[in-house]
Amino acid sequence: MKKIKINSYGSEIEVVLVKGTYQNDNSTAIELMCNEEGYWEAYSTLTVCIPGTILEDNEILVKTWSENEQLKELTNTDMFYDTGKRVKSGFVEAEIWKVEDTSILVTPEEFQILISEGKV
C-alpha cells in the first residue's frame, strides 16, 4: 500500500486506494480516501458497477465522467492501464482499466489497521 498523489481542481492531494467488492456482481470497487484535517474520508469512488459486464483478471470498470474526470490522469502512471474497452451506461461510457500494480490497493480492514497504527 502506498499513498498516491492526484491533482484535485488545481491542488495536489494524497489518497489511499481502498478495494472492496460490489454486492451486485462481486466486481471490484475502489474508493479513494483522503485525510482532511486529521480525519480520513471518502474523496471519490473510482469504479462503477454495471451488472452483466464481464471483466478479465485485474480489470475494473471506471467512472471517468463528471466529478471523476480528473482521475483519468491515473492511466499516465504505472498503476493503471486503459484497455480501450468501453461499456455503455445510459448517456455515458465507463472505461475498462487494468490494475497494473495491485500493491497500491488495501482492503477496508487493512486500511483501518494502518490508521490505528498511524502508518497512513
C-alpha positions in Angstrom: 0.0 0.0 0.0 1.2 3.5 -0.7 -0.3 6.9 -0.8 -0.6 8.3 -4.3 -0.8 11.9 -5.3 -3.5 13.2 -7.6 -4.4 16.7 -8.9 -7.7 17.8 -7.5 -9.1 21.0 -9.0 -5.7 22.7 -9.1 -4.4 21.3 -5.8 -2.3 18.1 -5.2 -3.7 15.7 -2.6 -2.6 12.3 -1.3 -5.1 9.4 -1.4 -5.2 5.8 -0.4 -7.0 3.4 -2.7 -9.3 1.1 -0.7 -10.5 -2.0 -2.6 -13.9 -3.6 -1.9 -16.5 -5.6 -3.8 -19.8 -4.6 -5.2 -22.6 -6.7 -3.8 -24.5 -6.8 -7.0 -21.9 -8.8 -9.1 -18.8 -9.1 -6.9 -16.8 -6.8 -9.2 -14.0 -4.7 -7.8 -14.9 -1.4 -6.1 -12.2 1.2 -5.5 -12.6 4.2 -3.3 -10.1 7.0 -2.9 -9.7 8.1 0.7 -8.0 11.3 1.7 -7.0 12.8 5.1 -8.8 16.1 5.6 -7.6 18.0 8.7 -6.7 14.7 10.5 -9.8 12.7 9.5 -9.9 10.1 6.8 -12.9 10.5 4.4 -14.0 9.3 1.0 -12.7 11.6 -1.7 -14.1 9.8 -4.7 -15.3 6.4 -5.9 -13.1 5.4 -8.9 -15.2 2.5 -10.1 -18.8 1.8 -11.1 -20.9 -1.4 -11.2 -22.7 -2.2 -14.4 -24.3 -5.6 -14.0 -23.6 -8.1 -16.8 -20.2 -6.6 -17.6 -17.6 -9.3 -18.0 -14.1 -8.3 -16.8 -10.8 -10.1 -17.0 -8.4 -10.5 -14.1 -7.4 -7.2 -12.5 -9.8 -5.2 -14.8 -12.0 -2.6 -13.2 -14.9 -0.6 -14.6 -14.1 3.1 -14.1 -16.3 6.2 -13.9 -14.3 9.0 -15.8 -17.2 11.5 -16.3 -18.5 14.3 -14.2 -16.5 14.8 -10.9 -14.2 11.9 -11.8 -12.9 13.4 -15.0 -9.6 14.4 -13.4 -9.0 10.8 -12.4 -8.1 9.9 -16.0 -4.6 11.0 -15.2 -4.2 7.8 -13.2 -3.6 6.0 -16.5 -0.5 8.1 -17.0 1.1 6.1 -14.2 2.4 2.6 -13.8 -0.6 1.7 -11.6 -3.4 1.5 -14.2 -3.7 0.8 -17.9 -6.6 1.9 -20.1 -7.6 -1.2 -22.1 -9.5 0.9 -24.6 -12.6 -1.1 -23.9 -15.8 0.7 -23.1 -19.2 -0.2 -21.6 -22.3 2.0 -22.3 -24.4 3.1 -19.4 -27.2 5.5 -20.3 -25.6 8.6 -21.9 -22.1 7.8 -20.8 -19.4 5.1 -21.3 -17.5 3.5 -18.5 -13.8 2.8 -19.2 -12.3 -0.6 -18.5 -8.8 -0.2 -16.9 -6.4 -2.9 -15.8 -4.8 -2.6 -12.4 -1.1 -3.0 -13.2 0.2 -2.6 -9.6 -2.1 -4.4 -7.1 0.2 -3.4 -4.2 -1.4 0.1 -4.2 -4.8 -1.4 -3.0 -5.8 -2.1 0.6 -8.9 -3.8 1.9 -11.1 -1.8 4.3 -9.8 -3.9 7.2 -6.2 -3.3 6.2 -6.9 0.4 6.0 -8.4 0.5 9.5 -5.3 -1.3 10.8 -3.0 1.2 9.1 -4.9 4.1 10.6 -4.9 2.6 14.1 -1.1 2.0 13.8 -0.5 5.5 12.5 1.0 4.2 9.2 -1.0 6.4 6.9 
